[in-house]
Amino acid sequence: MDADARNAGGANAGKVYVPELVGMTVPAARRAGHNAGLVVTSADLDGTPLGGLTWPGVWVVTAQRPVAGGRADRWDVVVIEFQKVRDSETRDR
């Protein structure tokens, strides 16, 4: 079942599945979160934007809250932690 079918109608209308972001580069995690109907951000919502915190270089997601597999309201925030790595260490190249 694709994400659109899982996220459609019924008692869970307005709820979306939280995707697995750990191991993805930050840009890929942001896209995956957006495609699932969520906003991916750093812990400091009032601080430097995520793009500014993870540029330049390749940054990979090391943790997320809420964890993958649960459900959240559409456009809820998923907070990620991340660290800088080399290109060869990422899974979404």
C-alpha positions in Angstrom: 0.0 0.0 0.0 1.4 3.4 -0.9 1.6 6.4 1.4 -1.4 8.1 -0.3 -3.6 5.0 0.3 -2.4 4.7 4.0 -3.1 8.4 4.6 -6.6 8.5 3.1 -9.9 9.0 4.9 -11.7 7.0 7.6 -11.3 7.5 11.4 -7.7 8.6 10.8 -8.5 11.4 8.3 -5.9 14.1 8.8 -3.4 11.6 10.2 -0.3 10.5 8.4 2.4 7.8 8.9 5.8 9.0 10.2 8.5 7.8 7.8 11.9 6.4 8.7 14.3 9.3 8.3 17.3 8.0 10.2 20.2 7.3 7.8 19.0 9.7 5.1 20.7 12.9 4.2 19.0 16.0 5.6 17.7 17.1 2.2 16.3 13.7 1.5 14.7 13.5 4.9 13.0 16.9 4.4 11.6 15.7 1.1 10.4 12.4 2.6 8.8 14.2 5.5 7.1 16.7 3.1 5.9 13.9 0.9 4.3 12.2 3.9 2.6 15.4 5.0 5.0 16.4 7.8 7.5 19.2 8.5 11.0 18.2 9.3 13.1 20.6 11.5 15.8 20.8 14.0 15.1 21.0 17.8 15.4 24.8 17.9 12.3 26.0 16.1 13.3 29.6 16.6 16.9 29.2 15.7 18.8 29.0 12.4 16.8 27.2 9.7 17.7 23.6 9.0 19.2 24.4 5.7 21.6 26.9 7.3 22.6 24.4 10.0 23.5 21.7 7.4 25.4 23.7 4.8 28.0 23.1 3.5 28.6 19.4 3.4 26.7 16.2 3.7 24.7 15.8 6.9 22.8 12.6 7.9 19.9 12.1 10.2 20.9 10.2 13.4 17.6 10.4 15.3 14.0 11.6 15.0 11.0 12.4 17.2 8.4 11.0 16.8 9.9 7.7 15.7 9.0 6.1 12.4 5.9 4.0 12.1 3.6 6.0 14.2 0.9 8.4 13.1 0.8 12.1 13.4 -1.5 14.9 12.4 -0.9 16.2 8.9 1.8 18.9 8.9 3.0 18.1 12.4 6.7 18.6 13.1 9.3 15.8 13.1 12.4 16.9 15.0 15.7 15.4 13.7 19.2 15.2 15.0 22.0 15.1 12.4 25.8 14.9 12.0 28.2 15.7 9.2 29.6 12.8 7.2 31.3 11.9 4.0 29.3 11.1 0.8 30.3 7.4 0.9 28.6 7.0 4.3 25.0 7.9 3.2 22.3 5.5 2.1 20.3 7.8 -0.3 23.0 8.7 -2.8 
